[in-house]
Amino acid sequence: MEKEPFKEKYRRFKQWQERPYEYKLTSDQVHHCNNCNHDFTGNYCPICSQKAGQGRIGWRSVHQGIMDIWGLGTRSLLYSVWQLLWRPGHIIGDYIDGKRQVSFPPVKMLFIIAVVYSMVFYWFFPDVLGMKIGDFTQVYDKDVQLVMSDFSMWMKKYYSWFSLFMAVLAVVPTWIMFRYSPRHTAHTLPEGFFIQVFLANVMIVLSFFIVPLGLIDQMVVMVVSSVFFALYYIIVYKYLFGYGLWGTLWRSAFVYLTVLFLLSAGFVVVFKFDFNQITGLKLTEDQLKFVKMAYTGMFVALALIVLAVGFVINYIATRKFRSELKQNQAMLKR
């Protein structure tokens, strides 16, 4: 028996990525709805939406009820995560296009995954996160080491929320840089929110494999996760918005820099720095507050400058596409 050529396997894989769903046509069999007493044909009652064939409760109902709690029933959470890993961008695009049945509800998915993440790492691996940074921080002073240690402990407790917060910060930059993309043109901010929620889910899922590297060194986790997630974002954005590799790369770079500067501003606000030791000056409390505000403002300003530059470059780069889009819209109105 000859082995299937690699090109054919790849072709079928790409076909599955584009169209993984096959829906069966409904039969002409008449069903009686036990909820509203309406007779109908099809899979669901058109009056109250109850599924056909719902009768007395049995052991199957008990099993289904338990599975639904953790997203293992209809629209399985595990299958949705599987698709997020192997259909990057496609499942997200399907969801914001209105195909709601293709995925487990993303916000609900986020909270379930966050609970599982907390249970696993708080109960079974309590020392993985929150460890001291290794030799890398020895080149810095004690104040920086203390801040990094505080950040590490904070990440241990709030990693899932940090993932969501970082994803939310990317909503507006992504909307600005990919607004005139070939696919999902002019996607809205609410759609952008769900795009980032999907990505936050993936960040937490992949962290199950990356975070244990903290047993070696916490800095390894930070470096590996930053590089890995950056690459994953690029892959998702490429499939989701339809740009080529170069078009996706430079637009993603503006998104990353904006988020990085905003995170730096939040870092200064949340964690305590000994600015007297950093600057070598003896500042009063009021002066220290002013310096902290100045650093925060500087990072926010840098984020806005990067975003403004990215907006201008993207606006120029998409002028031909926007012109064609206006012409098509004008023809549709006639």
LORO-207529 format. One record per residue: x, y, z of N, C-alpha, C, O in turn. Coordinates in steps of 0.001 Angstrom, whole numbers, plus 524288, in hexadecimal, padded with zeros to 5 digits. Layout:
BEGIN
XYZXYZXYZXYZ;...
This chain:
BEGIN
8034B7FB568000080000800008000080372804E080000806AB805A08037D;802B6808277FC0E805E880CD47FB9F8044D810DE7FFAD7FFB281192800E0;808408137B801B98073C8179C805798053881C6F802A1806D281D9C7FE40;801AA81F328053D7FF7C823EA802E2803B58281B8027B8065D8292C80659;8046582A7E7FDF08086A82E8D7FD5E80796833028013E803328344F802B4;80BF983548802D980BB18398C806AA8087683E1D8049B8057E8408680786;8090C83F4E7FF8B80620843B17FD4A80047842C87FDA57FD4F846737FE90;7FE9783DEA7FCEE7F90A83CB77FD3F7F71383D3A802DF7F2C883F2F803CC;7FA4483B728069E7F8CD83C1A80C1E7F857841DE80D897F4B38437B8103A;7FC10844E880BB17FBFE84A8880CD47F73A84D2080A467F4D08509B80C8D;7F5E284B598056A7F15884D88802C17EC5C84C71805C97E91184FE680657;7EBC5847B0807C07E7228465380ACB7E7048493880FF97E2D984AAC811E0;7EBA784A0F812477EBF584D05817227EA3C852A7816447E746854CC81964;7EC1585512812017EA7F85A6C810C77E4A585AAE80FAE7E21285E7981121;7E28B856AD80D227DCF68568080C0E7D9E1856288112B7D5CB858A0811C2;7DBE685310814D87D953852AE819FA7D992857E881CDA7D5D28596881F76;7DDF185AAE81C657DE6685FC981EE47DA458638E81CDF7D7F48668481FDE;7D95F8636B817C37D5AB86713815657CFFF86586816727CCB7868D981795;7CEDD8605F8160D7C96F85E93816A07C94F8597E819B57C90C8554681769;7C97E859DA81EE67C98A85510822147C420853078237A7C3AC84EE1825DE;7BFFA855E2822077BAC685487823E47B7758524581F7C7B76A8544A81B1F;7B4B784E14820B47B10084BB881D1C7ABE684AD38201A7AB958478B8239B;7A7F184DD781E9A7A2FC84D898215179F41849E881E6179EBD84A408199C;79CA88466A8214C798F2842CF81EFC793BD8458681E18791EE8489582156;79159844568199C78C3D8468981878788298442381C1A7887183F8781D70;7846F8474B81DA77804E8455F8212777C88841DD81E2877BBD8428781976;77A3B83E26820EB7767883A9481E797710283CEC81EB677021840F982126;76D5F83A4781C1E767E683C0C81C18764CF839B38209D7600B83A49820DC;767808370D82430764C58349F8289176269838BE82C1D764E683CB082D49;75D9E837D282DD375AD783B818313775C1C83A44836E975BAF835CA8389D;75DA983E3F839CB75EE683DAE83F5575AEF840B384299758988447D840C9;75A3A83EF284772756D6841B984B1E75A3A8442984F5E75D388416D851F4;759C5849368501575CD684BF58541075A3184B638595C755C384D1F85A11;75CDD848FE85D0B75AA8848468624275AC884D47865737587084D89869A5;75D7D851408638375DD0856288666575939859C28653F756EE85BFF868D4;757D885A58860247539A85DF485EBB74F2385B3785BDD74B7C85DC185A0B;74F728560185B7974B55852D8858FA74A79854408533B74616853F785148;74E9E855BE8509174E338572084B0D75069852AC847BA7548E85093848F9;74DAE851358437C74F9184D3D83FE3752C084FE683B9A75125853E683979;7574884DA283A5C75AC3850338369175E1884C23833C875E7E847A88357D;7607084DBD82F8C7645484A9282CCE7699884D5682D34769D58522482D4B;76DC984A4C82D70772F784C9982DFC7759584AD383300773B984743835A5;779CF84D4B8343E77CD684BC9838DF77B4E84ECE83DC577C3084CF68421F;779008537783D19777A9856C4841957723B85906840E97708085A0C83C8B;76F90859CA8454376A5785C0E8453876AAD861D1843A076DB4864BA845F7;767AA8638C83FB9767E58690683E087655486CCE841E3765F38718B84160;7627586AC3845BB75FCC86E1C849867634686F4184E3E763FF873C784FB3;7657086B20850A17687786BDA8557176E2E86A26854F17713686AC48589F;76FAB868028506A775198668E84F3B77701861A78520E77BAD86082851F5;7737B85EBA854927753B859EA857187768B855D5852F0773E68556F84EF1;77AB5852C9853F677C8284EE18503B7789384A7384FC27760E848EE8538F;7781D8486A84B02774878441584A167765083F3384D0677AFD83E4184DA4;7728783C2084ED2773C98373E8516F774A3837B18574377638833E3859BE;773A083C43859897744B83CEA85F2976FA083A7C8620276B2D83C298614C;770AF836888653976C87833E88681276DC18336E86DD376F948372887040;76CC482ED78700976DC282DEF87590773A082E19876A1776CF82CCB87345;774F782FB887B5B77A748300F87CE277C8A82AA087E1A77A21827A588100;781128296087BD8783A58246587CD6789508254B87E4578AF9829B287F40;78C4C820F787E61791D58216787FCB794E18248887BC3798C78270B87D09;793188245F876ED795A58277E872E27951782D538740B798A68306987312;7908382EC48762978FA683442877977933F835E487C0B7953A83A4687C17;794198325E87FCB797A58337B8842279D2C8344A8821A79FDF837FA88397;79EC8830C087EAD7A4038312687C607A4AD83643879627A8A5838EC879EB;7A0AF837A28762B7A0FC83C638730F7A12C841378768E7A405844EB8756A;79E258413487AD379E1C845A887E647A35E8468D880ED7A51A84B0088179;7A5F284245882807AB1A842BB884EA7AF26844A0880F47B274847E78822D;7AED78428387C2E7B28E84410878217B1F4849D1876AD7B5D184C7C875A0;7AD1084BBD876A07AC188512F875147AE828550F878E27AFD38596F87763;7AF1B8537087DE87B165856FF881C27B6D8858A58801A7B84085D398808E;7B9EB854F287E2F7BF5E855FF87CC17C01D85684876DD7C4798562A874DE;7BBC78575B874247BC4B8585586E8D7BDA48539686B5B7C011854118673B;7BC1C84EF286D2D7BD6884A2886A5C7B8AF847DD867977B8DD84373865B2;7B47084AE08675C7AFC484909864BA7AF7E84B2F85F3A7B33084AB785C30;7AAFC84D9785DF57AA5084FEA858D57AE3D854598580B7AF568574C85BAE;7B052854D1853597B467858A98522E7B8D085826856247BA0385BD185902;7BB20853AF8563E7BF098524885A247C3498566285AC27C5588586D856EB;7C48D8578A85F967C8D785B25860C77CDFB858F585EBE7D11D85BCF85C77;7CEDA853E485F8D7D3BB8518485DD87D44E851BE857EF7D891852B8855EE;7CFFC850D68551F7D0468511C84F737D133856AE84D9D7D3EB8578E849BE;7CEF185A74850637CFCE85FF384F027D57F8617884FDE7D7C68644784CB2;7D7CD85F9E8542B7DD5D860A3855287E0AE85E04850F07E47B8604884F0E;7DF3A8594784F7D7E2078567884B5B7E1FB859A3846487E5F585A148439E;7DD7585BCE845007DD0D85EEE8403D7E036863F9840A87E274865C083CCA;7E067866438454A7E38886B02845FB7E94F869EA844FF7EC2A86D5184328;7EB06865218463B7F07D863C28457A7F1B18624983FD17F5F88635A83DE5;7EDEE85FD683D227EEF585DD5837E77EC32860DC833927ED628601F82EF8;7E89A86432834FA7E6118679B8311A7E6C786D4B832C97E2ED8701F83354;7EB9D86F058339E7EC778744E835B27EA37878748320E7EB93878B582D73;7E6D487BA0834277E46A87FBA8310C7DF5287E1882E907DBB48813F82E3F;7DEEA8793882CC67DA3C8777C82A017D5848772782D9F7D1558792D82C62;7D63587494832207D1C1873FD835AD7D00D8794E837D47CB6887A35838AC;7D3D387CD2838B77D2828821283A8F7CF8188501836587CBA6887AA8376F;7D15C884788317A7CEA3886FD82D277C91D884EA82C797C57D887E682B72;7C87987FC282D0C7C34487D6F82CB87BFAE87FB1830E67BB23880E482FE2;7C1C88803F835957BE8D88202839FD7BCB6887A1839317B81C888CB839F7;7C04288B1F837A77BEA88909E8370C7BB8A89173832067B9208958C83151;7BB9788D8882E817B84E88DCC829D27B2B588C2B82AEB7AF5C88C838277B;7B1A988A6582FAD7AC54888F68311E7AB7588330831DA7A7198819283316;7AF8487FF8831217AEF687A55831E77AFEB8790D837A67B40F8770F83912;7AC1687A3383AE87ACBB879AB8408C7ACF487401842607AF0D872E58468F;7AACE8706783F447AA9E86AFD840ED7AFC186817840047B03D8638A8417F;7B39786AA983D9A7B879867F583C6B7BC19867AC8411D7BFEC864C284111;7BAE886AB18452E7BE8B86AF2849957BBAB86B1D84EC47B74386D0184F25;7BE3E86920852AA7BC74869E28580B7BCA986FB9859347C0538724F85779;7B8DD871EF85C127B8E68779185D297BE278795F85F547BFCB8777F86370;7C0D087CEF85CAF7C64087E4885E147C6FA88096863877CAD587F6386624;7C353883E38654A7C3ED8863786A857C3478820786EBA7C640881DE87281;7BF6087EA486E0B7BE9787A4D871AB7C351876B0871957C4F6874B6875A5;7C580875D486CE87CA258729F86C537CEA9874DE86F827D191871FE8720A;7CF3487A0A86F577D37D87C968721B7D32B87BA9877FB7D71D87A8487A7A;7CE8A87C2487A2B7CDFA87B7D87FCE7CEC6875C6881717D10F874C08858B;7CCEC8721187E497CDB886C8D87F957D37F86B3487F567D58A868A9882DF;7D62B86CE487B2D7DBC486BCD87AA67DED486E6587F0A7E29986C2888105;7DD3887328880997DFE0875DB884DD7DF51872E1889FC7E3038728F88D0C;7DAA3870AE88AEA7D9C186D9888FAD7DD37868BE88FA57DFB58677F89390;7DD5F8660188B357E0A18615188ACB7E65E862BA88B7E7E94385FF288E24;7E7FA866FD889257ED6A868C58899E7EECA869B388F5F7F2E88680A89139;7EB4986C60892287EC3986D83897AF7EC868688589AE37EFE8867FA89E43;7E8F9864DC899D37E8EE85FF089CB97EE0485CF089BEC7F04685AEB89FA9;7EFD285CA6897067F48485997895CF7F95785BF5898467FC578593989ADA;7FA248611E897807FF0F8637B8992C7FF0C8652989EE6803358658C8A148;7FA7E866288A1227FA54867958A6A97FAB0862C48AA1F7FD0E862F98AE4D;7F85E85E6D8A8707F82B859C88ABB07FCB9856098AAB27FEF1853E28AE61;7FE1E855438A5BC801F88513F8A471807708536A8A35380B56850BA8A428;807B58584F8A16F80CD385AA08A04480D2A860148A2A980DD6863E889FD5;80CB58607C8A7D380C91865B08AA4D811A7868B68A9D5811A786D7B8AA74;816058660F8A8C081B0D868BB8A89581CEF869E68A30F8213B86BF08A255;819B68689A89F2181B7086991899C781BBA86F5D898A481FB28714E896BE;8177E87223899D181789877CA8993F818FD87A4489E758187D877D78A294;81AC887F1E89E3581C1B881D98A2FE82185880BE8A4EF822E98826D8A938;824BC87DE38A1DC82A1487CDE8A37282D73881A68A28082BFE8852489F89;831DD881C98A4FA83566886188A428837D4885C289EC0838AD8818289CAA;838EF88A5489C8083B8C88A6D8977C8412F888BB898458439588A0989C3A;84353885D1894848488B883968951D84CF98875C8944184C9788BF789596;851278856B8920B855F5888718917E8553388D4E88E2885846890FD88E7D;8511588D5588AE98504D891C08876384FD8896E088A63851BC89AEF888A2;84D4C896A588EF684C5A89B73891E2850F489D0789541850D38A128897B8;854F6899E1895698596789B4F898B085C6189FFD8968785F6A8A27A8994F;85B798A12C8918385E118A5B888F3C85B5A8AAC3890E285D608AF0788FF7;856BC8AA4889358853E78AEDA8951C854788AF7489B04856848AC0E89DBB;852978B3E189CDE852E28B4D38A27B84E7F8B1F88A54A84B198AFA58A2CD;84E938B2248AA6A84AC38AF488AD94845468B1478ACC6841868AE4A8AD22;844BE8B6648ABAA83F878B8998AAF983CCE8B6288A647838328B4D18A691;83FA78B5908A1EC83D628B33589D4483C1D8AD7C89E48838098AB9989C91;83F898AAAE8A10B83E7E8A53E8A258839978A4C18A5A6836848A1218A4ED;838D98A85F8A9428343A8A83D8ACA182F488A9258A97582B598A6818AA48;82F758ACE08A5D482AEF8ADF98A28D829A78A94A89F20825198A7DE89E8D;82DAF8A6DE89CD682CD88A24C8999082A9B89DC489CB68276589AC789ABF;82C4D89D438A19A82A378992A8A4F98247E89A358A63D8214E8969B8A640;8232B89F308A75181DBB8A09B8A85981A5A89F858A38A815FD89D8B8A3F9;81C758A0DA89EF48198E89FEC89A1F818B089A18899498147E898768979A;81CA8896FA89A7781C3B89153899E88180488F2089D76814FA88BC789BD3;817CC890F88A254813CC88F358A60780E60890E68A43C80A9488E008A4CF;80E0D8959A8A21280900897908A029807238944189B9180285892FD89B23;80AD1892DF898228097D88FA5893A48078888A488955C8040E88809892E9;809C788841899918081F8832F89B96802658834F89D347FF8B87F8589C69;800C08879B89F6F7FB78887FB8A18C7F77E889AE89D747F2FC8880589D9D;7F92588CFD899C87F56288F58896327F6BD88E73890727F581891BE88D2A;7F94088A1388F2B7FB0D88955889CA7F68B88954885E57F6FC88BB5881BD;7F23F886BA887237EDE38867E8837B7EB9388BE38828A7EA2088D3087E24;7EB3888F0F886B37E93689460886117ED14897C8883137EB8789B3C8801C;7F21B896CA883DF7F619899A3880FC7F5A38987787B247F64489BFC877ED;7F4908939E879C27F3F28921F874497EF5A89503871D47EFC1896FA86D75;7EAFC89544874A87E6678980B872A97E78989DDC872367E6268A05186E52;7EA158A0198763A7EB498A5B38762D7EED78A713871907EDFA8AAFB86EE6;7F2D28A3DB870A67F6668A4DA86C547F3968A45B8671E7F4A08A7558637D;7F0048A095866C07ED0F89FEB861EE7E9778A48C860F37E8F78A65685C83;7E6F28A67F865137E3688AAF5864827E65A8AFCE862B47E44A8B2EF85FB0;7EB368B06E864927EE5F8B4E1862E37EF598B4CF85D027F05B8B8E085AA7;7EF0E8B03185AA87F0258AFB08550D7EB578B0A4851AA7EBC68B0B084CE0;7E6BB8B1698540B7E1F28B202850F97E23D8B6BF84D5F7E1898B642848A3;7E3468BB5084F997E3608C02284C7C7E7EF8C0358489D7E7138C1768440D;7ECD18BEE784A3E7F10C8BEBF846647F0008BB06841D87F13B8BC4383D5C;7EDB58B66E842FE7EC7A8B2BC83ED77E8538B4EF83B337E8A38B44D83671;7E4778B77F83D727E0448B9E583A557E26C8BE17836B57E0C68BE7B83235;7E6118C1348389C7E8508C569835727EBD38C348831247EB8D8C51382CB0;7EF1F8BF768326F7F2FD8BD9682EAE7F0B68B9BE82AAC7F2D58B93A82663;7EC6E8B70B82C027EA4A8B31C828797E4BB8B478826B77E1D48B10E824F7;7E3488B9698272F7DDF08BAF5826027DCA48BA4C820357D8368B90081EDC;7E0718BB2B81CCC7DF7C8BAD78172C7E2048B5F8814D17E4318B62C81089;7E1BA8B1B88178F7E4198ACD9815C87E0B98AA3F811A07DC0E8AB5A8114F;7E2FD8A6CD80E6B7DFEF8A40B80A6A7DB708A0D880CA17D7438A08780A43;7DC4C89E76811327D82489B88813CD7D66189E8B818A37D9838A11681B40;7D15C89E36819C47CF1B8A0CB81E587D04D8A6A281E4A7D2028A8E48222C;7CF588A8F9819C87D02B8AE92819257CCA18B19181CDC7C8058B05681D7D;7CEF08B59081F517CC0A8B8F7822F27C98A8B5CB827577C5108B6C4828CD;7CC6E8B1FF829717CA5C8AF2482DF57C9A58B2EE832757CCAF8B69B83313;7C5A58B20A835977C4308B5B9839B47C7468B4B683EB37C9C68B0A583F45;7C7118B8708424C7C9C08B7BE8474D7C7788B34184A827CA708B05A84CEE;7C2378B29484A9C7C0288ADF284D537C22C8A8DD84AF67C35B8A52C84DCE;7C2918A8A5845BE7C4D28A3FD8434C7CA8E8A36F844CC7CC7D89F1C8459F;7CD458A7E8845247D2B68A7D7846D17D3548A5BE84C4F7D72D8A31F84D83;7CF828A6E684FAE7CFAC8A4DB855077CF7A89EDD854FA7D27989C4F857BD;7CBF489CA6851D77CB88896F3851A87D0548948384F177D1E08903085086;7D2B48973384B577D78F89549849037DBB6894A984D3B7DE65890AE84D7D;7DC35898A1850857E03889885854957DEDD894B6858F47E2648928185B5D;7D9D8893E285A097D84C8900185DFA7D9E088A8C85C257DBDA8876B85F37;7D9008896D857227DAC38846C854F57E0A5883CE855B57E27E87FA885749;7E393887F98548F7E944887B8855097EAF18872985AB87EECC8848385BD5;7E817889A085E5A7E94888901863E97E88988353865977EB8B88148868BC;7E482880CC863777E3AE87B3D864997E85D877FB862EE7EA2887492865CF;7EA528791385E3E7EECA8761B85C497F3A08772585F9A7F6A687390860AB;7F45F87C038613D7F8E287D58864797F8F687A1E869747FD0D8782386B07;7F4698799586BF17F424876AA870D17F4F2870D686FD67F7AA86E36872CF;7F28A86ECD86B997F3228693D86A5B7F8DC867F0869557FAE18641B86B6A;7FB7986B1586629800F086A15864EE8047486ADD869AF808BE868B3869F1;802A186DF286D69805B286EC68722C8063B869D187567809E3869518787C;802988661E874B88031386119877708082885E5C875EB80A5185B57878FA;80A0E85F6C8712D80ED385CEA86F4C813A386064870158180085E6B87085;812D98658B8704381744869278709E818B686A6E8764281D5086A9A877A3;814BA86B5487983815AD86D0E87EE4818F5869348821281C2186AF48853B;8185E864008816681BBF86073884688218D8615788391824B585F70886A9;823158643087F758288C8658E87EC282A80868FC8833482F34869C0883DC;826C486B118864C8283686E2F88ADD82B2D86B0588EE282DBF86D3F89248;82AE0865DF88E8F82E0A8629489203833D58634E890DF83726862708943F;83505864EF88C0083A6F8661388A8F83BCE86BA788C2183F7F86C9188F13;838CE86F5088A22839B3874D488B4F83501877EA88965832FA876E388528;8334487BAE88C7E82EBE87EC888B0B82FC1882038862282C29882E988310;83490883C28855D835C9886D3880BF83510883A587BC6833B1885C7877B1;835FD87E8487C1D8352D87B19877A082F6F87B408760682E3087B7687162;82BF487B24879E48265587B62878D0824FF88070875FD822218806687221;82713884C8877E9825D6889D98759A827B588A3586FF7824D388C0586C91;82C888887C86EF182EBF888D9869B182BE888534865EC82A4E886D3861B0;82B4C880418677F828D287C61864148232B87DDE862F78217087DA485E7B;8204A87F628670181AC7880BC8664481A318858E862D0816B5885BE85F81;81D92889758638B81D3C88E388605F81E2288D0585A9C81B2E88ECD85742;82238889FD8597682370888A68540B81F328852E851B881D7D8860784D4E;81D7E88142854B5819AD87D89852B98147988029851A08122787F5184D80;8129D883588554B80D96885E38548A80DC8889E285023809F488A9484D50;8123F88C8684F8D812CE8904084B3F8124B88D6E8460280FA488F548427A;814D5888E6845818147A885DE840B180EEA883E583FC580CFF883EA83B5C;80C5B88230843F98070A88035843668035288492841AA7FFEE883BA83E5D;803FD88935843E9800B688DAB842588015588EC583C887FD7E88FC9839D3;8062588E9283A9B8071D88FA48351A8044A88BA7831A8801ED88D0D82DB6;80491886AD83332801E888294830357FC058837C830307F9848831982C19;7F9CC884B1834C07F42B885A1835247F29D88A4F831D47EEDA88A0782ED8;7F57D88E9D832547F4328935682F5D7F49A892648297D7F182894828267A;7F86088F3F827DA7F90B88E2E822457F44B88B59820187F23988CDB81C07;7F29088745822C47EE0A88452820EA7E8FB8875A821A57E56F886FA81E6B;7E8A288A52825D37E3C888D0E8270C7E2CD891A98236C7DE6B8926982197;7E6D8894C1822607E61A8999F81F6E7E7C489941819B47E66F89CAE8169A;7EA9F89536818447EB9D89444812C37F02F89720810547F0D7896E180B92;7F35F899D18135E7F81189C3A811367FC4289814810507FBFD893CB8127B;8002B8996980D12804AC8960980C70808188963E8114F806E4899018150F;80C52893518113580FB889308815C5812008985C8172A811DE899E581BB8;8141689B3581357816728A048814728125F8A4388165C813548A70E81A1F;80DDA8A465813CB809BB8A7F981574807DF8A6DB81AFA8069B8AA7281DEA;807B58A1DE81C60806298A064821B380A698A1C5825A08093D8A38A829F0;80F598A0F98242A813B48A1E7827C2814148A79182975814528A8AD82E21;8141F8AB35825AE814FB8B0A682741810398B2EC82A06810CA8B64882D6C;80B9E8B129828A3806F88B2FF82B7A806E28B0C683105805868B381834BC;808568ABD0831888088F8A966836B380CA88AC0F83A1F80BEB8AC9683ED8;810FF8ADBD837BB8151D8B05B83AB58130E8B54983D50814648B65F841CD;80FD38B84A83A9080D8F8BCFE83CDD809CE8BB95841548098B8BE5084547;806EC8B74E840A38036B8B58C844DA806978B3FB849A08054F8B58F84DFC;80AC18B0E0848DE80DFC8AF0A84D378107B8B39585026810688B3B8854F5;812B08B74C84D3E815518BBB784FCB811748BEF2852F8812AD8C0A98574B;80CD38BFC5850D5808DA8C2B8853B08076D8C002858C8807408C27B85CE7;806678BAE98587D805068B7E585D268098D8B7D786105808B38B843865BB;80E5F8B75385F13812FE8B73A862728138E8BC418658F814948BC1886A41;812E58C0B5863008135C8C5B4865B980EEA8C67E869A780FC28C8AA86DDC;80A308C4BE8684C805CD8C52786BF9806A28C19D870AE805678C31887517;808BC8BCEC86FC1809FF8B9728741D80E418BBC98779380E138BB4187C59;8120A8BE58875338163B8C0E487837814018C52A87BAA815AA8C5CE88021;810398C81B8799A80DB08CC2B87CC580ADC8C9BB8816380B318CBB1885C4;808118C56F8806B8056C8C2BF884B7809368C072888928081F8C04C88D41;80DAA8BEA2886AF811BD8BC6F88A08813BD8C08488DE6814818BF5F89281;814938C54788BFA8166B8C98588F5F812528CAEF893708139F8CC16897EB;80D5A8CAD8891DF809248CC5589573808658C841899BD807BC8C9A289E4D;8087E8C33E8984F8072B8BF1189BFB80B988BDD589FC280AA08BCFA8A463;810738BDBA89DDA814CB8BBF08A112818178C0818A308818858C4918A07F;81A5E8BFB78A78E81D558C3D88AA218230C8C3D18A856825A68BFC68A85F;824E78C8668A6C982A5D8C9148A55282CE38CCFE8A91182A748D0D98AA98;831B78CBFB8AA82834AD8CFB68AD9E837758D36A8A9DF83BFC8D2A18A875;834958D7828A84F836BA8DB218A47383B7B8DE0F8A68783EBA8DFDB8A378;83BEE8DE908ABB2840978E10C8ADE6845728DDD48ACA3849908DFF38AB56;844E18D8AA8AD0C8494E8D54B8ABE984A6F8D5098A61384EF18D4BE8A46E;846338D5278A2EE846E68D4DB89D4A8496E8D9D489B2E84CFA8D992897F1;8479A8DE5E89D03849918E35989AFF84E628E54F89DE0851298E8BA89BF3;84F618E31D8A28E853D58E4F18A5A1852CC8EA1A8A8598566D8EC9A8AA45;84DE28EBB88A88884C688F0AA8AB008496D8EFA48B00F847AC8EB488B112;848E68F3AE8B32A845C78F3628B7EC840E88F6AA8B721840E88FB638B809;83CC68F4178B56F837ED8F6C98B425834008F6608B89A833ED8F28C8BB83;830BB8FA678B91382C938FA5C8BCFC828168F6F48BB0D828178F5348B693;824398F6038BE7C81FBF8F2CF8BD0081CD38F5278B86581B4A8F2578B4CF;81C098FA4D8B875819528FCE48B42B81C6D8FC728AF1881A308FBAE8AAE9;8217C8FCEC8AF7E824BF8FC708AADC824B58F6D78A8B9824C48F5FF8A3FD;8249D8F3108AC4C8245E8ED9B8AA9D81F408EC798A7BF81F368E9AB8A3D7;81AF18EEAA8A9B1815E98EE018A710816098F0708A1A5813EC8EE4689DE8;8188D8F4FD8A148818EF8F7A289C3781C2E8F45D8986581AD18F3E6893CE;8207F8F21889A51823D08EEDB896F5820CA8EA0F89514821288E88B89087;81DD88E7BB8989881ABE8E32889726816B88E49089302815FC8E1B088F39;8141A8E905893BF8104A8EAD788FE7812F58EC0588AB1810CA8EB0288684;817BF8EE3388B0281A9D8EF888863F81BF98EA9C8832281B658EA8087E5D;81DCE8E680885E581F0B8E19D8834281A218DF3B880CD81A3D8DD5987C61;815D38DF5A883C3810EB8DD40881BF80F2D8E03B87CEB80DC28DDE8878F4;80F4C8E56087D4880DCA8E89E878D4811468E7C78742180F748E7D986FAE;816528E6FB8751C819F78E619870CB818958E12986DD08188E8E12886901;8176D8DCEF870A4816228D80686E04810EF8D86D86B1B810678D657866CE;80D178DB1886D6D808168DBCF86AC5808D38DF17865DD8068C8DDEF861CA;80BFF8E32E8664180D0C8E67C861B580FC18E36F85D6180E748E409858CA;8138A8E02485ED6816398DCED85AF7812648D9338583E812BE8D85185387;80EBA8D70785B4C80ACF8D38D85900807738D67B8550B8065A8D476850D1;805D68DB3185662802908DE53852D9805928DFF784DF9803638E019849B0;80A9A8E13A84EA080DD28E2C384A2480E768DE298466580DDC8DEC0841A9;80FB28D98B84891810468D4E08454E80B378D3B48426480B478D27383DC0;806D88D42084529801CD8D2FF842BF800888D6FA83E7C7FE708D59283A64;801CB8DBF183F72800CA8E00883B8E804108DF2E836A58021B8DFAC83248;809128DDE48376380C808DCCD832E880A7B8D81782FDA80A4C8D82A82B0C;808F98D403832AF806DD8CF5F83022801E48D08F82D21801158CE85828DA;7FE8F8D3DA82F597F9AF8D55982CBE7FAC88D822827977F8598D6F88239C;7FE768DBD2827AE7FFBD8DECE822F5801F88DB3C81EB3800598DB7C81A2E;805B98D7E782036808238D45C81C63804128D0A181A26803F98CFAB81570;800B88CE8781D877FCB18CAE381BBE7F8AF8CDA7818477F6BC8CB6281484;7F77A8D2878198E7F3B48D5898167B7F5B88D66C810F67F2C68D61E80D2C;7FACF8D7878108F7FD378D84480B697FD7D8D3178087B7FC668D2E2803CE;7FEEF8CEEC80B337FF9B8C9CF808B37FA7B8C78A806B47FA7C8C4588031C;7F61C8C929809017F10E8C6DD807847EDBF8CA878042C7E9178C99080374;7F0108CEB3802207ECEB8D2857FF3B7EA628D0157FA5C7E5F08D15E7F90D;7ED368CC917F7AD7EAFF8CA0B7F3147E6738C6857F49D7E2698C6727F201;7E7208C39B7F8DA7E2F88C0177FAA07DE2F8C3397FC557D9C38C1BB7FB2F;7DF138C78C7FF107DAAE8CAC5800DF7D7C98CD337FC547D3028CDBB7FC7F;7DAA48CEB07F83F7D8288D0DC7F3977D4B18CCD37F0EC7D04B8CE047EF62;7D6AB8C80D7F05F7D3968C3DA7EE087CEDC8C28F7F1637CAA98C1637EF5C;7CF8D8C2C77F6847CB3F8C1A47FA1F7C6E18C5A97F98E7C2478C4437F994;7C84D8CAA77F90C7C45D8CEC17F85E7C1758CE177F33D7BCBA8CEEC7F2FE;7C4448CC977EF217C1C68CBBE7EA157BDDE8C73A7EA4F7B9988C7907E821;7BF5F8C3067ECF77BBD98BE8B7ED777B70B8BFEE7F0A17B2B88BE487EF53;7B7C28C2FC7F4D67B35A8C4A07F8107AFA48C8297F5027AAE28C7DC7F59D;7B1EB8CB8F7F1AC7AEB08CF0F7EE807AB838CBFC7EA807A7038CD4D7E96C;7ADDC8C7E47E84F7AB088C49E7E47D7A6978C1997E70C7A27B8C0C87E4B0;7A7778BFEF7EBEB7A3588BD0F7EEA279EAE8C0847EFF779A468BE9D7F04B;79F988C58C7F0BA79B648C9277F21C797FB8CA867ED677938B8CC467EE0A;79A0A8C9BD7E8B7797008CB0B7E3FF7928E8C73A7E30A78FA98C7CC7DF3E;
